[in-house]
Amino acid sequence: MYRVIKVAKKFADSGRKVSFAISDVEDFQQEVSGYGLSAGGDKPVVAARDEKDQKFVMEKDFRSVFHQIW
């Protein structure tokens, strides 16, 4: 969760308008599957939706992308 907060802060500090949410995959399995994803294990599942309701899925490992940002 701390990593997501750091990324969210970086976006906010850059002036971009973005909302972030963190949820338990078991509580939101229907939404996760709506992105064509399946959740399991200890790796984060990352997906986004824009103002036009277009869906985007992070295909790379979150940890490797996070380290590139920082």
Protein Blocks (a to p, Z undefined) as FASTA:
>chain_A
ZZmmmmmmmmmmnopacddddddfklmmmmmmmnopacedjbdcdddddfkopacddfbd
fklmmmmmZZ
